[in-house]
């Protein structure tokens, strides 16, 4: 059974809307991001602030606004790709945003989908709406006129139209009160053309009956000279001084405001539908225009396909239109939607790159970027840089490392193309590097005499201590003396005791220092041996001498020893902790017994004890301790964290009254012990920083303790450093340096960007070279001609710097395109295993060319990396078909060509030459689009016919090698990617956003049964998956989910796919079903309908044996009484189900 959950939620912006949602407030911006509606508000500075998110059980395909009669606010109309529609707006009674109308097209689908995207247009009054979903059919709706139903939509009629391929539609500005609509359409399928036609929407004077849209109902008809015209812009009637005047003599009439503009690639046409006059202008620079927004009645922003922003101006003589003029005003992301927010602020929503906010300067006619909304859509390829460590391919990690994986994506298109590093976790942003210092043991922050904030940093090494002071401007100075502190020994502890005193404990002594005089007031030294462990609060010091003798010392009595406890040979002290909020107790961990004890600081007698050892496991040794209030005090008592030698962190809830331990839980954070550091927050709450090979921040949120990965895998120790120059910061020591950083208080997704200015189509990662191999192509327009160039390049993984020169593919006489790039280990001419990059290409055929059947249509290139880390060509093989994807089977190359899958042998003869020879081939049903290789099995994802499993049979008994089909999925399925996930199971995605888990039916009765692959899980993700990347994780025995793959989608989503442990399968299925009955989302769309499999052939009733992790997480947000209702009959109680959901949440 399968599980999927988002690591990075899709953030492509296809639709955006400026709408008046809230009473007595300015208009806000609503963005549609796949299955979420985000509400943003405009600040005085011109920046946008995210205020709310509404989840929708559907992929949003339509977004429009409506204006109910006599209402202060507007409604938002939303349509999904599954024919669900709803409106939402302000509910004055409840004082919140609510769903107003929700309806679903229950008719059986019998019409053909519109060839263009779903279109929805609303008339200027906001009360009439036309929706275009089917070819040759329009749906007409309007706002109710009955007073009690004015917030509701009324479906008027569904009408057939003769215009089949409608490229654009818009309502015109009219003064008669009768809405008029214009269609820009293509009349022929074989030859591009553009025709403009206008109709009156209604047939009667009361606007209650819809026009029949027949030829006799046409108001105007016009042939557009530019066949590539694709945009219609309705023009308003203008201000009072621009009002049109009526000329009864049509021969002398001139075009006035109130018509529409037809935007073509080479010319602009203004048409005045009242005067029946046109004004046409040719464009100096032709382009493909894709989006527009109105600045005022005579100025319009227009974005083109190349990311250029234009200002279209209607030149006027009073109300008379004299000419049209286009001016370049800047470069932006390629716009999917444009929204003018007022106050000269323009929002550019993009599916192809980052969305942006610009300030428009009307006098200079230029744009100034003021805000960027990051987007990693569309993801064309992805690779896993590491799974939380850097130990090579055979990484052995726990199941939670998937939440710490660094995923690198090839995102964006053309000039918006970039390389993105995506990681989910708590962000650590470096403010500055203090110094290059190695082998730092500890860090401590201090306040100098009279200082209100930390201004001194103590850095402890094995044999010395160094101290740095900071002035209010952030300037740093290393000092040679500080208040009588010892510099020539390792400092185990340094902290302020009061405003004028500080405590320093080294391996030989404890000093109480007066800061004003700089003199040690008192010193305590052990009679013999060294201090091995120490912890202190404002009243007591608890330390261990030689790991055998526990000593408690009173600070206020000038370091007088209060009690000691000699363990002799019974045990040894492994770690010590004095909690800052509970000065009367200490916590001690012991080596031999593997126990943890809370002791009375005055008597050193045990109050509560717990054995942490698991059977005879000698690695079950406590190595670090933290006792702190992580959750708010009214929800829970303090929590004890114990870091074990084997990488576990064990937690207990501690009673405030008698310090009894209860509620033991264990968490895997790594394979070696973690160091725990307390980071104070407001109101006596603490976060815990756990430093290991998988650093984590432990914090409380929503009444739960959450473990989140930190984006600083090299941290060895940290301390709080709230300095005047660096407020709310921390000091972090790594193996090589000490730096000042700021840290997030909770988890979020972190994206690092390397702009490339071209499309990154494929990514391959080389760990040995510490570099990425990128297959790229760029698009430029020169002299009105589009030039495409394809290259392979190497980029360093750390500084993202290009290595060597581009390896440029052929561009003349035919353009060669990169189709696939992989990294492979192959034998060199000496028989040693070396890394190579394999590049598969295709040649673009000119539509007018008559290429011979034997013409070269693709190549396989083998590239090496020289000593200067630059790529060079070793060998190439010409192909008669385009090479769509490549794979490696042992030392052989598997290539998916246009209509066949071929297996090649590779033999490197010299460092610059090799032989690539065909061994055998297999012909799939139609067209292979992806390969997944496991052992000697090849899964072929076919463009139309789903998946086929092929087995490689080596040569034997005089017969040559073969590729033999052993199993097939017998369904039509427009596959996009495939991946092996478990033994005989494979994951496949399609163009409709479906995910299938297919399994070989080895238990079939007949041979035919065994040849049929069976569906074991299916779900509709709602996004098309472009790439699947397999991961191998050694999950613990008690793991709920075993991560198997990462998925990258066209909408910018990165998902974790995993398999569910058998013990949890039934529980999670029943839990998801009960949750679906309770949880409501905006639009009131059923969860089962949203996640049900759907393609052209069939539609299921809901997800089949598939768990939606994001949906399960909503359990944590609902009321506790409802949680109890959901858990009734499940088995586990509410607390147990919360723990399960939290554990699932931590994985991503």
KOLNU-444398 format. One record per residue (C-alpha): residue in three letters; x, y, z. Coordinates in steps of 0.02 Angstrom, whole numbers, plus 50000, padded with zeros to 5 digits. Layout:
BEGIN
AlaXYZ/...
***
This chain:
BEGIN
Unk500005000050000/Unk500665017249952/Unk500895034250033/Unk501235051349956/Unk501535068150040/Unk502235084949983/Unk504005090250029/Unk503785106349932/Unk502025111649890/Unk501685116949710/Unk501905135749690/Unk501585138749506/Unk500415153649480/Unk499275150849331/Unk497835162049388/Unk497795178149488/Unk496405190249530/Unk496215207249610/Unk494605206549709/Unk493665215649847/Unk493425201349971/Unk493375210150139/Unk492195224350191/Unk492975241350226/Unk494675235350162/Unk495685237950005/Unk495615225249867/Unk496715209949892/Unk497595197849775/Unk496995179849758/Unk498215167349684/Unk497775149949623/Unk499185137649657/Unk498605120549597/Unk497485115349744/Unk497675130749854/Unk496965148249852/Unk498145160849931/Unk497585178149987/Unk498875192149984/Unk498665210150039/Unk499595225249972/Unk500615235150099/Unk500945253950086/Unk502725249850030/Unk502045240849878/Unk502515223449939/Unk501265209249957/Unk500965200250121/Unk500235182750129/Unk498745182750248/Unk497775166550218/Unk497735150150124/Unk496185140350075/Unk496395122050029/Unk495335115649885/Unk494995097449844/Unk495365099949661/Unk496595106849535/Unk496045124749499/Unk495785128549315/Unk494635143749322/Unk494695159449430/Unk493535174349408/Unk492625187349512/Unk490785191849518/Unk489855206949586/Unk488175203549670/Unk486945217749657/Unk487005230549799/Unk488425221049886/Unk489955229149965/Unk491075214349925/Unk491375203249775/Unk491305184349754/Unk492675173149685/Unk492145159849560/Unk493255144349556/Unk493215129649436/Unk494245113649444/Unk494815101549311/Unk493555088649376/Unk492045099749335/Unk491745105749512/Unk491295124149528/Unk490995135249678/Unk490955153149736/Unk491625159649899/Unk491555176749981/Unk491285186250141/Unk489985179450261/Unk489405194750359/Unk488475184150487/Unk489975173350532/Unk491265186750497/Unk492335175550387/Unk492595169150210/Unk491365155150168/Unk490845144650020/Unk489245152249947/Unk488805140549802/Unk489505123449758/Unk488945112849612/Unk489585098349508/Unk489245093449327/Unk488435076449351/Unk488105073449166/Unk489055059849079/Unk490465067148978/Unk490035065548794/Unk490755081548721/Unk492525084848664/Unk493665095448773/Unk494055112848708/Unk495725112948619/Unk496225128648711/Unk496245129548902/Unk494625131648999/Unk494025149548976/Unk492895159749087/Unk492415177849054/Unk491345189849155/Unk490495205449090/Unk491055222649155/Unk489595223349278/Unk490165207049359/Unk488445198849341/Unk488505188549181/Unk489755174549152/Unk490165163149007/Unk491165147149032/Unk491975138048886/Unk492425120048927/Unk491905110148774/Unk492225112148591/Unk490755121348512/Unk489795123548676/Unk489655137948799/Unk488835138848970/Unk487975155049020/Unk487705159849202/Unk487185175649293/Unk486995182149470/Unk485235180249541/Unk484145195649535/Unk482985189749675/Unk483465199349832/Unk483585183949943/Unk484715175049819/Unk485845189149758/Unk487385180049824/Unk486975164749719/Unk487335160149539/Unk485935155749418/Unk486285143849275/Unk485425150949121/Unk485805139248976/Unk487035128648881/Unk487175134048700/Unk488015126848547/Unk489085138748444/Unk489785136648270/Unk491485143248323/Unk492425127448375/Unk494215132648411/Unk493985148448515/Unk495675156248554/Unk495035170448662/Unk493385177948721/Unk492885194048808/Unk491375204548851/Unk491275221948778/Unk490885238148870/Unk489105242848821/Unk487945257048870/Unk486315248448823/Unk486295236448973/Unk486265221448855/Unk487915211748871/Unk488875208648711/Unk490245195348693/Unk491655193648565/Unk492525177648509/Unk494235176548426/Unk494295159548342/Unk495155149148211/Unk494025143248072/Unk495155129947995/Unk496195115948069/Unk497465114547928/Unk497895132947904/Unk498055145348048/Unk496895160248036/Unk495975172148151/Unk494165177648142/Unk493265189848257/Unk491405188448289/Unk490265197248415/Unk488575191948482/Unk487305199348598/Unk487235187548747/Unk485365188548777/Unk483895188548658/Unk482635198748758/Unk482635216048836/Unk482575209249014/Unk484155198648989/Unk483265182749044/Unk483385172448883/Unk485055167448808/Unk485375170848624/Unk485455155648509/Unk487165160948441/Unk486685156848263/Unk487345165748109/Unk485865177548106/Unk486235182448287/Unk487975188848245/Unk488195207448273/Unk489905209548190/Unk491085198348095/Unk492865202948048/Unk494335193647973/Unk495945197448065/Unk497465199547953/Unk498665192248081/Unk498295173348087/Unk499235171648252/Unk498175184248348/Unk497735176848518/Unk497215190948637/Unk495675201948650/Unk495715217348762/Unk494055226048798/Unk494225244948807/Unk493175255148927/Unk492145270448882/Unk493335282448968/Unk493115297049086/Unk491875311249068/Unk492975321148949/Unk493225305548842/Unk491385301048821/Unk490955296048645/Unk489825306648539/Unk488595299648414/Unk488805302748228/Unk487315297248128/Unk488265298147963/Unk489215281747963/Unk490365287447823/Unk491105301147930/Unk491125291248094/Unk492805287848176/Unk493365274548298/Unk493095279848479/Unk493405272248651/Unk492295257748703/Unk492835244548576/Unk494145230948587/Unk495955227848538/Unk496505212248445/Unk498335208648487/Unk499275198748356/Unk501085193848336/Unk501455206848202/Unk500045219648212/Unk498755227648325/Unk496935230848278/Unk495725242248370/Unk493895239148327/Unk492485250748379/Unk490935239748374/Unk489755254648385/Unk490495264848242/Unk491055249148147/Unk492755257148120/Unk494515250048141/Unk496235257048176/Unk497685245448132/Unk499535246948171/Unk501015235748125/Unk502285231148259/Unk504115235148238/Unk504605220048344/Unk503525204748322/Unk503215193748473/Unk502035180948549/Unk500935190048674/Unk500195179748814/Unk499455190648954/Unk498785208148985/Unk498175219649123/Unk497335236749115/Unk498295251649185/Unk496975264349133/Unk495735265948991/Unk497095270448865/Unk498605260748934/Unk498815241848951/Unk500235230849013/Unk500585216348894/Unk501795202048929/Unk502545191248793/Unk503205173548784/Unk505005179648799/Unk504785188448966/Unk504705206148895/Unk503425218148968/Unk502625230548849/Unk501525245748874/Unk500145247148745/Unk499515264948727/Unk497945270548635/Unk498325287448558/Unk496815298648574/Unk496125314748506/Unk494785317548637/Unk493755301548631/Unk494345297448454/Unk495635283548434/Unk496995289048313/Unk498345275748334/Unk499065261648441/Unk500835261448508/Unk501865247948595/Unk503365252048706/Unk504565240248797/Unk504585244548981/Unk505595230249058/Unk506005211849072/Unk505015200349188/Unk504675181949211/Unk503635174549071/Unk501895179749129/Unk500435167849148/Unk499345181449223/Unk499535200149251/Unk498615209849386/Unk498715228649410/Unk498525231949596/Unk498365250949587/Unk499635263849649/Unk500755259249501/Unk501025241549569/Unk501005227249443/Unk500955208849492/Unk501685196249368/Unk501065178649403/Unk502105165349318/Unk502035146649288/Unk503735147149203/Unk504765155749338/Unk504655166649493/Unk503125177649515/Unk503585195949540/Unk502935212749601/Unk503475228349506/Unk503325247049533/Unk502885255849370/Unk503605273049335/Unk502405281449211/Unk503565295949172/Unk505075285049133/Unk503995270849070/Unk505015257949163/Unk504785244149293/Unk505685242449460/Unk505685225449547/Unk505115226749728/Unk504685208649774/Unk504945190949712/Unk503835176049753/Unk504935160749728/Unk504325146549618/Unk505195130649563/Unk503905126749429/Unk503965118349310/Unk505165104749370/Unk505895097049213/Unk507105085649305/Unk507705082449482/Unk509125073549568/Unk509535069449747/Unk511105078249801/Unk511165069549970/Unk510025061350097/Unk510645071450245/Unk512435064950234/Unk513835064550106/Unk514475046750121/Unk514285041649940/Unk513005031049850/Unk512835017749983/Unk512085029450110/Unk511405020750263/Unk510135032150344/Unk508555030850444/Unk506835033650369/Unk506775051550432/Unk508245056850324/Unk506995059450182/Unk506465075250271/Unk508275081050265/Unk508635076450086/Unk509335090149975/Unk508465089049808/Unk509125098649659/Unk507895102949522/Unk508005109749346/Unk506625122849355/Unk505915136449245/Unk505885138549058/Unk507005148448941/Unk507695164149023/Unk506815159549186/Unk507755143049192/Unk508735139749352/Unk509525126549460/Unk508625125249628/Unk509165116649788/Unk507625111749888/Unk507695106250069/Unk506325105350199/Unk506865110350373/Unk507315124050493/Unk508325137350404/Unk510025142950467/Unk510535159150380/Unk512315164850404/Unk512525182950456/Unk514415182550453/Unk515945171750481/Unk516905175850639/Unk518525166750600/Unk519245150750526/Unk519465139550677/Unk519585120650683/Unk519195108150822/Unk518075119750923/Unk517415110251076/Unk516165122651148/Unk515425140051129/Unk514775151551266/Unk514025169051259/Unk514335181651398/Unk513845199351445/Unk515235211151497/Unk515025221751651/Unk513435232351639/Unk512945226051466/Unk511105222451434/Unk511445210451291/Unk512765197551249/Unk514355205551182/Unk515665192151215/Unk515915175151137/Unk516995161851221/Unk517725148751104/Unk518435133351190/Unk519735121651114/Unk520555105951181/Unk522025115251260/Unk521545133651258/Unk520155146551263/Unk519935161651149/Unk518775176251182/Unk518005188451057/Unk517095204651100/Unk515795213450992/Unk515375231950993/Unk513595238150953/Unk514065240550770/Unk514585222350753/Unk516455225150747/Unk517405210550822/Unk519015210550923/Unk519935195750999/Unk520535200051174/Unk522015193051270/Unk521205195151441/Unk519415195951503/Unk518955198251685/Unk520255186551755/Unk519695171451651/Unk520915157251615/Unk521475156351432/Unk522735142051432/Unk521495128051470/Unk519945120751393/Unk518375129451456/Unk516995117151498/Unk515745130651551/Unk515635149651553/Unk514085159451601/Unk513495175251687/Unk512875172551864/Unk512255190251895/Unk512535207151817/Unk514265208351893/Unk514875190351910/Unk515285176251792/Unk515735158051814/Unk517115148951720/Unk517445130351738/Unk518965122451658/Unk519655104851669/Unk520625109451828/Unk519585122251921/Unk517985132351942/Unk518165151351957/Unk516915164352016/Unk517465180951940/Unk516975198751982/Unk516795207651814/Unk517015225251883/Unk518715221751963/Unk519215207551849/Unk519745197051998/Unk519295178952039/Unk518285180252201/Unk518355161752234/Unk519135146252158/Unk518725127852182/Unk519895113852128/Unk519685095152146/Unk520875086852268/Unk521445075352129/Unk520985071751950/Unk520145082451818/Unk518405089351794/Unk517595079251655/Unk515785085251654/Unk514965100951720/Unk513315110351716/Unk512715125551814/Unk511265137151847/Unk511215153351945/Unk511335144552113/Unk512255127952093/Unk513645119252000/Unk513545100551971/Unk515145092451907/Unk516025075851892/Unk517855072751933/Unk518695059051832/Unk516945052951789/Unk516815044451959/Unk516465057852089/Unk514905068752083/Unk515095085752169/Unk513795099352200/Unk514415116952237/Unk513455132052299/Unk513845147452197/Unk513115160252317/Unk514225153652457/Unk515775157452354/Unk515965140052283/Unk515765129952442/Unk515585111352411/Unk513885105852474/Unk513955087152439/Unk514935073952346/Unk514555056152293/Unk515975044252252/Unk515385030852132/Unk517025021352151/Unk517015007052026/Unk515135004752023/Unk514805016451879/Unk515425031551783/Unk514625048251744/Unk514295050451557/Unk513375067151558/Unk512695080551675/Unk511355093751660/Unk510635106951776/Unk508965113351708/Unk508865132451706/Unk507055132851767/Unk507235120151908/Unk508735124752015/Unk508445111552150/Unk508765096252041/Unk510075089551921/Unk510065075851791/Unk511475063151778/Unk511775049651647/Unk512855034551686/Unk514005024351573/Unk513985006651640/Unk512185004851693/Unk511495015051549/Unk510315024051668/Unk509735041751690/Unk509375049351862/Unk508605065351925/Unk509525069552086/Unk509255081752227/Unk510625094752203/Unk510885096752391/Unk511045078352437/Unk511445070552267/Unk510175057052308/Unk509135050052166/Unk507345056552154/Unk506865047051997/Unk507835034951888/Unk507585025851724/Unk508565012051638/Unk508845016551456/Unk509795000951402/Unk508994989851272/Unk509394971751319/Unk511284969551306/Unk511574983951187/Unk513174992351244/Unk512805007251131/Unk511305011951238/Unk512285024751338/Unk511645042251379/Unk512865055151310/Unk511965071751327/Unk510455078351422/Unk509245092951414/Unk507775096151531/Unk506715110951477/Unk504965117651452/Unk504705114951265/Unk502805115451266/Unk501825129451351/Unk501665126051540/Unk499755125251535/Unk499855110851411/Unk501255100251481/Unk502635099151608/Unk504485099851563/Unk505205087251442/Unk506815077451470/Unk507845073851313/Unk509225060751322/Unk510405058751174/Unk511055040951162/Unk512685034551092/Unk511805025550948/Unk510895040950881/Unk509245038850973/Unk508485053051071/Unk507375046951212/Unk506095058751287/Unk505135058551450/Unk503785069651522/Unk504335075651693/Unk503135079351835/Unk503365096751907/Unk502855090852080/Unk503965075752113/Unk505035074751953/Unk504415057351911/Unk504775051851732/Unk503375045451620/Unk502835044151438/Unk504455037151368/Unk504675039351180/Unk506165036751067/Unk506625045850906/Unk507975041150781/Unk508985056650733/Unk510525048350662/Unk511815034750684/Unk512915043550811/Unk512605053350970/Unk511865070650962/Unk512415085751064/Unk510955095251138/Unk510935114051157/Unk509555124651234/Unk508955139951139/Unk507805150851246/Unk506185158151176/Unk504895169551253/Unk503865165451408/Unk505085152651478/Unk504955141251326/Unk506495133051250/Unk506975125351085/Unk508245111251083/Unk509595110850949/Unk510165092850919/Unk511855091950831/Unk512275075750740/Unk512515070350560/Unk510665074950543/Unk510505091150644/Unk508745094550706/Unk507805108250796/Unk506595101750926/Unk505185113950962/Unk503385114551018/Unk501965119450904/Unk500085116350905/Unk500275107251071/Unk501515094650999/Unk503395092351003/Unk504085093050826/Unk505775087350760/Unk506345096550605/Unk507925095350503/Unk509105110250508/Unk509995116350352/Unk511705115550435/Unk512375097850425/Unk514135102950479/Unk513705111050648/Unk514675103950795/Unk514105115650934/Unk512985130850955/Unk512505143651086/Unk511275157851099/Unk512055174651049/Unk510785188651066/Unk511955203251034/Unk511465221250998/Unk512225220150824/Unk511525202550796/Unk509835201350884/Unk509035184250907/Unk510565175650833/Unk511575160350876/Unk513425156450866/Unk513815140650768/Unk515455131150762/Unk515825119450618/Unk517355108750587/Unk518215123350501/Unk517475139750562/Unk516415149350686/Unk514975159850619/Unk513505170150677/Unk511825164550609/Unk509975167150627/Unk508845152150644/Unk507015149750603/Unk505885145450749/Unk505035131550650/Unk505155121550489/Unk504885128150314/Unk505485123550141/Unk507125131650091/Unk507555134849910/Unk509255140749847/Unk509315147149669/Unk510635147749534/Unk509915157749386/Unk510495150149222/Unk509525160649096/Unk509115145048995/Unk508075129349012/Unk508895115549115/Unk508105100449036/Unk509105086849122/Unk510195085149278/Unk511475071949326/Unk512455072749489/Unk514235066349511/Unk514765063949692/Unk516575060249650/Unk516715076049544/Unk515605085949663/Unk514755093049510/Unk513145093149412/Unk513055088549229/Unk511695099249149/Unk510845097148982/Unk510225114548933/Unk509485123848788/Unk509225142448761/Unk508055152248649/Unk508475169148575/Unk507665180248444/Unk508855188048318/Unk508185198148173/Unk506435191548207/Unk507095173648195/Unk507075161448341/Unk508775153448374/Unk508895137748484/Unk510565131948554/Unk510815116148655/Unk512305113048770/Unk513025101648905/Unk513915110049049/Unk514685106049217/Unk514255116149373/Unk515135114949541/Unk513955108849679/Unk514535121049813/Unk514775137949731/Unk513685133849579/Unk515115139849468/Unk515245133349291/Unk516725121749262/Unk517605122549094/Unk516765127948933/Unk515065122848868/Unk515005107248761/Unk513935114248619/Unk512855102648515/Unk512535104448329/Unk511475119148275/Unk511705118948086/Unk511025113247967/Unk509845104948096/Unk509645109048279/Unk510205095448399/Unk509275095048566/Unk509775087448733/Unk508485074148777/Unk509295065248924/Unk510855066049034/Unk511405052549158/Unk512945048849260/Unk513675031449244/Unk515145021249308/Unk515985012749161/Unk517655004249133/Unk519035014849059/Unk520385008648941/Unk521355001549090/Unk519864992149161/Unk519585004149307/Unk517855010249352/Unk517695028849312/Unk516275041149304/Unk515585046349136/Unk514145057349082/Unk513015050048947/Unk512005062148841/Unk510575057048727/Unk510055069248591/Unk508815071648449/Unk508825081948290/Unk507405093848252/Unk506755091648075/Unk506235107047979/Unk504415105847927/Unk504935108947747/Unk506395096947744/Unk506345080047660/Unk507555070347767/Unk507985053047703/Unk507475037647804/Unk509315034347842/Unk509625051947909/Unk510385053948082/Unk508995058248205/Unk509945057348368/Unk511585053148453/Unk512285045248611/Unk513755055348677/Unk514975049048809/Unk515845063248901/Unk517255062649026/Unk517915075549149/Unk519755080149137/Unk520965085149274/Unk520405103349262/Unk518595097849288/Unk518075102049109/Unk517005090549000/Unk517725082348846/Unk517025070348716/Unk517575052248723/Unk516425044348596/Unk514775046548505/Unk513585035048412/Unk512395040848277/Unk510605034648288/Unk509155033148168/Unk507945038548304/Unk507895051748439/Unk508665045748603/Unk507335050048733/Unk508105042048887/Unk509615031948943/Unk510005019549079/Unk511375007949138/Unk511254989149163/Unk512894983049238/Unk514174988749107/Unk512914990248966/Unk511965005548903/Unk510075004948882/Unk509375017848762/Unk507545021848728/Unk507445027848549/Unk505945034448453/Unk505125017448426/Unk506305004848504/Unk507335000848658/Unk509124995748619/Unk510474987848728/Unk512274992948688/Unk513964986848746/Unk515294999548791/Unk517144996948770/Unk518355011348798/Unk519905009248691/Unk520835025148740/Unk520495040148850/Unk519695048948700/Unk518875034748603/Unk517665020548635/Unk516605007848543/Unk514725007448569/Unk513964991848490/Unk512174985948479/Unk511824969748573/Unk509944967648555/Unk508334977648547/Unk506484977348591/Unk505054986348505/Unk503734993448625/Unk501914996948584/Unk502105015048529/Unk503445026648598/Unk504535024448754/Unk504585039848866/Unk505515033249020/Unk506545018549081/Unk506725011049254/Unk508064997649272/Unk508204985449417/Unk509434971049401/Unk509144963149231/Unk507354970049220/Unk506884985349118/Unk505224994149146/Unk504735003848990/Unk503475017949012/Unk502555019348847/Unk501815035548784/Unk500075028048761/Unk500105010048822/Unk500675011149003/Unk502084999749062/Unk502984984648994/Unk504264974049089/Unk505684967248986/Unk507014955049047/Unk508784954248980/Unk509274936448936/Unk511154934448911/Unk511804924448762/Unk511764905648792/Unk511814889448691/Unk512354898148535/Unk510914910648540/Unk511214929248553/Unk510654940548695/Unk508814944948701/Unk507614957448778/Unk506074946948819/Unk504394954248870/Unk503814945749030/Unk502384956649090/Unk501294971149034/Unk499954982749099/Unk498514980948977/Unk497734998248987/Unk497855014448892/Unk498885025949000/Unk499805041448938/Unk501375038349041/Unk502605052049089/Unk503805043549213/Unk504165026749295/Unk505165020449444/Unk505525004049533/Unk504895004549713/Unk504934986949783/Unk505424969549725/Unk504054966449594/Unk503194983449613/Unk503384998749500/Unk502705016449510/Unk502045025249354/Unk501275042449321/Unk500275049349177/Unk499845065849093/Unk498185067149188/Unk499055067649356/Unk498715049549406/Unk499905038249502/Unk499855019449485/Unk500795006049581/Unk500934990749469/Unk501494973349522/Unk501944957649428/Unk500644944449458/Unk501824930049497/Unk500424920649584/Unk499354920249428/Unk498574903649381/Unk498914904149195/Unk500374910649095/Unk499254924549031/Unk498824929549210/Unk500664930549253/Unk500974941749104/Unk499704954449167/Unk500304967849287/Unk499014971449422/Unk498614988249500/Unk498954987849688/Unk498705006549723/Unk498075021549627/Unk497725039849661/Unk497525056149567/Unk498905068049620/Unk498155082549523/Unk499845087049446/Unk500825079349304/Unk502415070949365/Unk503905074849255/Unk505225065049349/Unk505365051149477/Unk506975048149573/Unk507175031949669/Unk507895032249847/Unk508515017949954/Unk508245019850140/Unk508595007250278/Unk507025009650382/Unk506925003950562/Unk505824989150609/Unk504485000550682/Unk504445012850537/Unk502705016950473/Unk503285022550301/Unk504755016650199/Unk505235030750077/Unk505505024449900/Unk505515039249780/Unk505425057949757/Unk504265065149626/Unk504425081849535/Unk502905089649449/Unk502555102749318/Unk501725113849450/Unk503295114749557/Unk502805101449683/Unk504075089249757/Unk503285073949836/Unk503885059549943/Unk503235042449891/Unk503345027950011/Unk502665010850052/Unk501665008050212/Unk502164994650336/Unk500904980150338/Unk500454983150522/Unk499825000750483/Unk498954998150316/Unk497204994450379/Unk497315007650515/Unk497825021650397/Unk496525017150266/Unk495115017350395/Unk495835033250471/Unk495875042050301/Unk494085036650262/Unk493415043050428/Unk494395059250411/Unk493655061950237/Unk491905061550312/Unk492315075650432/Unk493575087650355/Unk492835101350247/Unk493795112250127/Unk493355127850028/Unk492105122949894/Unk491435107749990/Unk492175095749862/Unk492295077649918/Unk494035071249953/Unk493635054649870/Unk493135063149707/Unk494705073849707/Unk495905059449734/Unk495015046449627/Unk495905039649474/Unk495275047349312/Unk495755046449130/Unk494855045248963/Unk494355027148990/Unk493795026049171/Unk493515035249334/Unk493585027049506/Unk492595031149663/Unk494105036449766/Unk495945032949799/Unk496315014349800/Unk497525008249935/Unk498385025249931/Unk498625037250077/Unk498705056150055/Unk499935062050188/Unk499475080450171/Unk497655076050203/Unk498075065950359/Unk499005081050431/Unk497365090750438/Unk496915079450585/Unk498075090150693/Unk497105106050652/Unk495345100650698/Unk494445101750864/Unk494845088550996/Unk493035082851009/Unk492995079450823/Unk494665070450839/Unk493865058950968/Unk492425055350849/Unk493645050850710/Unk494665039450822/Unk493135030350890/Unk493255012250833/Unk494985014150755/Unk495905005850899/Unk497225018750948/Unk496625033651049/Unk496755051951000/Unk498485054051074/Unk499145038750983/Unk498435044750817/Unk499205061950844/Unk500885053650872/Unk500695043450713/Unk500245058850610/Unk501675068750688/Unk502875054650646/Unk502275054650466/Unk502435073650460/Unk504245072850518/Unk504725062350368/Unk504485076750247/
***
